[in-house]
Amino acid sequence: MTKLRYNRLIDTFLGLTCYSLQNHLRTTVKGIGQVETDELYIGLDKRGVHYAVPVQAKGAKDQIGQVQIEQDVAMCQEKFPHLAVIPIAAKFMAPNLIALFAFEATQSTLDLLIEKHYRLVAANDLSTDELISYQLRPL
């Protein structure tokens, strides 16, 4: 989780300005009971919309659980009823390879909105040509 926070990957992934409100959040939700979220971010977009962004983190061999994501959504809806909710799953594939998944919860389903993979590299591992090629990419 430190790699996500330090490299501001949630911000980059969602295109929001986010800050970590709490990690290892344990709370109760009516009708569910105890819920544990690995990290909870609060985000803000350029229009002023505020978001609750719960994150579930998994190791390379672990499965992302739909029930955990649904519980995160329920927790955010109860604790932050006026914020839009974007649940995230982070899968740490290798020491410096992280897959991020954003979901949309509807009344009956959980749909995958975005999936992106990030490889963390040291600044001196990038060539000048690579840096220039990033500048030429479309937004």
N, C-alpha and C positions, 0 to 999 in steps of 0.2 A: 504494500500500500504506500510505502514511502516513495517508491519510484513513481507512482501515479501523481502523488502530491508534489514532489520536488520538481518533476518535469512538466507539471501543469497539463497532464494528458487529458484530464476530464474537460478542461477549458478548450483545449485544441480540438478534441473529439467532437464536442457539442457546439463549438463556436460561441460559448457563453463565458462570462467572467464568473468563476466559481470560487468559493472558499469552503474549506472543511469545517463543518459545524461540530461534528463529533465522530470519533471512530469507536468501534466496538459498542454501538448503541444497543442497549437492552431495554425494552419497554413492553408494555402490554397493550393489546388492541382488543376492543370489544368484539366478542364473537370468535376470536382466534386464540387469545391467551398471550403467552410470552413470544415476542418476536426479537430476533437479533439481526442487526444490520452491520456489515463490516465497516462501512463509513457512510456518513451522510454529508452531502454538500448542499449549499444553498447557492443558486445561480441567478444571474441577471443578464438579460439580453439588451441589445441597443435600443429597444423600444420601451424598456422599463419593466418588462414582464419578469416576475420572480418565479423561480423553479425550486422544487425539492428534488434532489438527485441522490437516491439511495444507491449504494454500490455493494454488490456481492462479489467477493474475490474467490477464485478457485485456482488450484495448482494445475499443472499440466495433465495429471491423471484423473482429476476430479471432474464430475459432471456439473454443469450449470443446472440448478433445480428450478423448475417453473414455480413450484409452491413457494420457494423463498422469494422469488421476484414478486409474486402475487401478494405475499405478506408484506413486503416492502411498500408496495403500492397502497395497501390498506392502512399501514402505519402512517404513511405520509398524508393520506386523505383525512385520517382522523386527527393527527397532530398539527397539520398545516393545511387546513381546508381551503384556504384562499390561494394556494400556490399550485401551479401546474406541476405535474409529476413526470419525471423521465427516469425510469429505473434503468440501471446499468449493471452489466456483468463484466468483470475483468478476469481474463484467464491468462495466467502467467505461464506461457508455453515453454520458455527457456530462460536462462538468466537475464537476457536483455531483449526478449521478445514477448510482447504483451498484445493480446487480442481484446478489443473492447466491443461490446454489444449494447445497443440502446433498444429499448422495447417500448411499445405503446400498449397500454392496457385498455381494452374495450370492456363492455358489459360481460362478454362471454369468452373472450380470447386474449391471448398475449401475443402480439405480433412483433417480429423483428423489424426495426426501422433502419438501423445502421449497423454495419460491421466494418471495423478497420483494424489493421494490425500495425503495430509500431515496433521498430527495432531501435533500441537506444545505442548510440555510438558516441565515442569521444569526439570532441570538435576537431582534433587534429587527425582523425581518421577520414575526414571528408576532403576531397580534392577541390581545388578552385573550380574546375570544370563542373563538378557535381553541384556546388553552390550556385553557380551561374545557371545551370539547367533548372534548378528549383525556382529561380526568379522568372523563368520563361514559361512556367506552367500556368495554365488558366486557373483562376480562382474557382 
